[in-house]
Amino acid sequence: MEAHPSPKTLAFLEAALLILEPLAVNAEEGVYGHEHNSKQRRLKHMLKLKRRQSGRLQNMQRLKQELRQKLQNEHALKRKYVRRPKKIRPIDRFLKR
């Protein structure tokens, strides 16, 4: 089963590419190498964090979903087997007056 990245993740990666691509070109040419290095380092750290968190995030979402499903099932069961008071027929209501 292959997990597809969320639109947020895709947007993040596209932004990362937009920043990293020119940096790679600059590094090859030896121009602005030092200035952009700090940006690259910061971004690398963010990418690493993102990668580490994505697993945890998916796990949390799965657990939340399972809990929600469980609660819904319990609710359905209660609704199905609950003992409802019998409805008072209109005639009975007249007799009680």
Backbone torsions as a table, in degrees:
resi	resn	phi	psi	omega
1	MET	NA	120.3	-177.7
2	GLU	-100.3	127.3	-179.9
3	ALA	-83.5	130.9	177.8
4	HIS	-92.3	136.6	-179.7
5	PRO	-67.6	147.1	179.6
6	SER	-72.1	159.6	178.2
7	PRO	-56.3	-34.9	178.1
8	LYS	-61.6	-46.1	-179.2
9	THR	-63.1	-42.9	179.3
10	LEU	-60.6	-43.4	179.5
11	ALA	-62.1	-41.5	179.5
12	PHE	-62.2	-44.9	-178.9
13	LEU	-66.5	-37.9	177.4
14	GLU	-62.6	-42.6	178.5
15	ALA	-62.6	-40.8	179.2
16	ALA	-61.7	-42.7	179.0
17	LEU	-62.8	-41.7	180.0
18	LEU	-59.1	-36.1	-179.8
19	ILE	-80.5	-43.0	-173.4
20	LEU	-72.6	-34.3	-175.5
21	GLU	-60.2	-53.0	178.1
22	PRO	-61.5	-31.6	179.9
23	LEU	-64.5	-40.8	-179.8
24	ALA	-62.5	-43.5	179.6
25	VAL	-62.3	-46.0	179.9
26	ASN	-61.3	-39.6	-178.7
27	ALA	-64.9	-39.8	179.3
28	GLU	-63.3	-42.5	-177.2
29	GLU	-80.1	-12.7	-179.9
30	GLY	76.2	17.9	180.0
31	VAL	-103.2	141.0	178.6
32	TYR	53.1	20.5	-174.6
33	GLY	-54.9	-47.0	-173.6
34	HIS	-73.6	-39.8	-177.1
35	GLU	-59.5	-42.9	-174.0
36	HIS	-85.3	-11.1	-175.8
37	ASN	-60.4	-40.9	-177.5
38	SER	-64.6	-40.6	178.0
39	LYS	-59.4	-45.8	-177.3
40	GLN	-61.2	-43.5	-179.8
41	ARG	-61.4	-45.5	179.4
42	ARG	-59.4	-44.7	-176.6
43	LEU	-66.2	-39.3	-179.7
44	LYS	-58.6	-43.7	179.4
45	HIS	-61.4	-43.7	179.7
46	MET	-61.9	-42.2	179.8
47	LEU	-62.4	-41.1	-179.5
48	LYS	-63.1	-45.7	179.0
49	LEU	-59.4	-46.3	-177.8
50	LYS	-58.3	-43.9	-177.6
51	ARG	-64.5	-40.6	-178.3
52	ARG	-68.8	-38.6	-175.8
53	GLN	-75.3	-28.6	-173.7
54	SER	-59.1	-39.2	178.7
55	GLY	-63.3	-46.9	179.3
56	ARG	-61.5	-42.9	-177.2
57	LEU	-61.2	-46.9	-179.9
58	GLN	-61.4	-40.7	179.8
59	ASN	-62.7	-44.4	178.9
60	MET	-60.8	-45.6	-179.5
61	GLN	-61.0	-40.6	-179.5
62	ARG	-63.7	-44.7	-179.8
63	LEU	-62.2	-43.9	179.1
64	LYS	-59.7	-44.1	-177.7
65	GLN	-63.9	-42.9	179.5
66	GLU	-61.2	-42.8	-179.9
67	LEU	-62.1	-45.1	-179.8
68	ARG	-60.3	-43.7	-179.3
69	GLN	-61.5	-44.4	-178.7
70	LYS	-60.6	-45.9	-179.9
71	LEU	-62.6	-41.1	178.8
72	GLN	-61.5	-43.2	179.9
73	ASN	-61.9	-44.9	179.7
74	GLU	-60.9	-42.6	-179.1
75	HIS	-61.7	-43.1	-179.7
76	ALA	-62.5	-41.9	179.8
77	LEU	-63.1	-45.2	179.4
78	LYS	-59.7	-43.3	-177.9
79	ARG	-63.9	-35.5	-176.0
80	LYS	-71.6	-41.9	-171.6
81	TYR	-103.9	6.4	-178.1
82	VAL	-67.1	143.3	179.3
83	ARG	-89.5	112.1	-178.9
84	ARG	-90.5	141.4	174.9
85	PRO	-65.9	142.6	-178.3
86	LYS	-67.2	141.0	-179.8
87	LYS	-69.9	139.0	178.4
88	ILE	-77.6	125.3	-179.3
89	ARG	-71.5	152.3	-179.3
90	PRO	-54.8	-37.2	-177.7
91	ILE	-64.4	-46.0	179.2
92	ASP	-57.6	-38.6	-178.9
93	ARG	-63.9	-38.2	178.5
94	PHE	-68.3	-37.9	-178.1
95	LEU	-66.8	-33.3	-176.3
96	LYS	-70.0	-22.2	-177.7
97	ARG	-72.0	NA	NA
